[in-house]
Amino acid sequence: MKPILIVEDEEAIARVLAAYLRKSGFAPERAADGNEAMRMFDSRDFSLVLLDVMLPGMDGWELLRRIREKSACPVIMLTARDGLLDRLGGLNGGADDYMTKPFVPEEVVARVNAVLRRRPHWTDGESKRIFGNLVVDLASRSVYLNAAEVDLNPRELSLLLFLSEYPNRIFTREQLIEQVWGMDYEGSDRAVDLAVKRLRQSLSHWSAEAGEIRTLRGTGYQLWIGE
């Protein structure tokens, strides 16, 4: 069973989430505050973290930042704050999804399954993808070109990490929005075009023989790698 870390200071909510996750075949564990969660996260491997924002001690934003410094483990934010800036802050900070309270437990489980399907091969043992002079490290969420780290914003980084998991596979804008931006995204799908454009600029010295991000007119995008 896949272990799920529930970081929630309200015991009743944590108990309900744990019951539904357990029923769906997961192995939930709970941390009541951010400091405890960090200790638990450092001591074992979790498949996903359900992270409340308002926590005693270290809050959810700081915990998310620390998790992202060391791991690509999927994170779903849970919070009573439903403003657009809060959602964007979570997603741009590296969260994989963002849910507002009150929520339906069945939907939480559905979101967990959806996020895990997005990252089926993210393991420490297979964390690096090497495409010629481009190295994508999934575990540390970092990208290196000619041995120098490439500075990407969180959205561009998430897009490249996702595409690198499925080389040569074509994705429509709608699929990329769902998989990278998340189901709560309310903006234009043209955000994909802008992110791809910026990625290409940042990777302008990537060897063309090794690969490239291709546009399939009328279809979508793919991370193409040479034969």
C-alpha atoms as one frame of an Amber mdcrd trajectory, in Angstrom:
protein
   0.000   0.000   0.000   1.208   3.493  -0.843   1.927   5.613   2.262   0.206
   9.011   2.376   1.204  11.719   4.870  -1.768  13.751   6.120  -0.597  17.042
   7.660  -3.677  18.360   9.452  -4.081  19.851  12.928  -7.843  19.199  13.091
  -8.152  15.630  14.317 -11.691  15.090  13.017 -10.729  16.053   9.468  -7.591
  13.930   9.593  -9.564  10.944  10.863 -12.101  11.162   8.034  -9.397  11.545
   5.384  -7.478   8.607   6.793 -10.581   6.398   6.788 -11.369   7.131   3.130
  -7.754   6.730   2.032  -7.431   3.452   3.914 -10.625   2.194   2.292  -9.097
   3.025  -1.106  -5.982   0.983  -0.457  -3.588   3.629   0.866  -1.631   3.625
   4.130  -2.284   7.060   5.706  -0.205   8.536   8.515  -0.915  11.808  10.282
   1.185  14.706  11.503  -0.569  17.374  13.590   1.867  20.234  12.883   4.522
  21.268  10.403   7.537  20.372  12.511   6.256  16.861  13.176   5.452  16.484
   9.486   8.981  17.462   8.490  10.466  14.908  10.871   8.183  12.190   9.504
   8.883  13.169   5.899  12.644  12.965   6.514  12.397   9.562   8.183  10.489
   7.603   5.523   9.327   7.621   1.911   5.793   8.852   1.237   3.965   8.556
  -2.068   2.073  11.834  -1.512   1.480  14.559   1.083  -1.920  16.077   1.904
  -0.904  19.412   3.384  -3.068  21.842   5.334  -1.930  25.464   5.038  -2.873
  26.777   8.491  -0.768  24.761  10.928   0.690  25.443  14.377   4.404  26.102
  14.293   5.701  25.778  10.756   2.856  26.604   8.351   2.019  24.756   5.159
   3.758  27.238   2.849   7.074  26.842   4.654   6.685  23.076   4.817   5.975
  22.944   1.075   9.095  25.003   0.411  11.255  22.654   2.493   9.788  19.560
   0.857  10.493  20.983  -2.594  14.101  21.698  -1.641  14.735  17.985  -1.293
  12.010  15.984  -3.021   9.599  15.740  -5.948   7.050  13.933  -3.776   3.558
  15.041  -4.906   1.807  17.524  -2.590  -1.878  18.475  -2.488  -2.650  21.616
  -0.479  -5.775  21.665   1.730  -7.001  25.032   2.985 -10.020  27.129   3.883
  -8.561  30.027   1.881 -10.044  29.934  -1.618  -8.780  33.181  -3.116  -7.121
  33.099  -6.541  -3.832  34.426  -5.148  -3.778  31.648  -2.547  -4.366  28.979
  -5.201  -1.720  30.446  -7.475   0.692  30.718  -4.559   0.322  27.034  -3.802
   0.586  25.864  -7.398   3.467  28.169  -8.270   5.220  27.122  -5.063   5.371
  23.537  -6.282   2.085  22.017  -5.120   0.555  19.504  -7.505  -3.041  20.375
  -6.655  -5.001  22.696  -4.351  -8.321  21.947  -2.619 -10.417  24.257  -0.488
 -12.369  23.361   2.640 -14.966  22.120   3.112 -14.311  19.279   0.696 -15.874
  15.930  -0.076 -13.574  13.066   1.054 -14.319  11.074  -2.093 -13.025  13.981
  -4.186  -9.837  14.133  -2.131  -9.228  10.448  -2.879  -9.954  11.088  -6.570
  -7.463  13.963  -6.612  -4.849  11.776  -4.888  -5.280   9.087  -7.547  -5.145
  11.687 -10.335  -1.927  13.247  -9.041  -0.265   9.859  -8.583  -1.177   8.914
 -12.144   0.649  12.008 -13.359   3.916  10.830 -11.838   3.989   7.055 -12.226
   7.770   6.663 -12.307   9.103   9.275  -9.906  11.411   7.194  -7.739  14.777
   7.980  -6.234  16.289   5.009  -8.070  15.209   6.393 -11.455  15.311  10.097
 -10.748  17.444  11.369 -13.630  16.608  11.682 -17.296  19.576  12.398 -19.576
  18.965  13.814 -23.041  22.409  14.546 -24.472  23.715  17.661 -22.736  20.425
  18.133 -20.844  19.907  16.425 -17.470  16.503  16.473 -15.765  16.629  15.422
 -12.114  13.104  14.542 -11.001  13.961  13.941  -7.343  15.591  17.314  -6.758
  13.358  19.141  -9.286  16.368  20.625 -11.043  17.563  20.868 -14.636  21.158
  21.060 -15.894  22.361  22.093 -19.341  26.055  21.629 -20.119  26.514  20.870
 -16.381  25.125  24.290 -15.350  21.780  24.517 -13.533  19.007  26.117 -15.583
  16.917  28.755 -13.795  13.246  28.010 -14.530  10.131  29.327 -12.832   8.013
  26.691 -11.014   5.483  26.305 -13.840   8.099  25.914 -16.579   9.991  23.453
 -14.393   6.863  21.382 -13.735   6.077  21.318 -17.449   9.552  20.104 -18.375
   9.565  17.503 -15.596   6.235  16.152 -16.814   7.234  16.036 -20.485  10.528
  14.341 -19.617   8.591  11.469 -18.072   6.931  10.754 -21.427   9.467  11.423
 -24.212   8.029  11.406 -27.748   4.464  11.332 -26.438   2.173  14.068 -27.770
   0.004  16.053 -25.353  -2.722  18.549 -26.217  -2.871  21.903 -24.455  -5.882
  20.668 -22.497  -3.999  17.589 -21.285  -1.025  19.680 -20.197  -3.271  22.130
 -18.384  -4.875  19.249 -16.472  -1.641  17.425 -15.716   0.657  20.384 -14.939
  -1.554  23.366 -14.065  -4.167  21.252 -12.248  -7.917  20.820 -12.442  -8.602
  24.115 -10.621  -6.808  26.244 -13.216  -9.145  28.899 -14.610  -6.920  30.756
 -17.081  -6.366  30.414 -20.819  -4.762  27.337 -22.351  -2.452  29.798 -24.123
  -0.445  29.711 -20.888   0.987  26.447 -22.248   2.263  28.209 -25.378   3.952
  30.882 -23.266   5.555  28.329 -20.951   6.870  26.332 -23.928   8.255  29.492
 -25.534  10.126  30.397 -22.358  11.384  26.841 -21.966  12.808  26.870 -25.475
  14.581  30.143 -24.750  16.075  28.730 -21.540  17.167  25.554 -23.358  18.478
  27.298 -26.473  21.849  25.537 -26.124  20.316  22.061 -25.892  21.820  19.864
 -28.591  19.277  19.529 -31.416  20.464  15.972 -32.060  19.590  15.003 -28.470
  16.072  16.362 -28.426  13.732  19.336 -28.481  10.245  20.429 -27.483   8.244
  20.139 -30.684   4.987  21.736 -31.686   2.582  19.468 -33.571   0.363  21.917
 -35.395  -3.281  21.414 -34.494  -2.373  18.700 -31.980  -0.104  19.793 -29.157
   3.447  19.383 -27.880   5.969  16.626 -27.295   9.434  16.258 -25.818  11.080
  14.694 -28.854  14.316  12.780 -28.407  16.607  11.652 -31.204  16.641   8.094
 -32.407
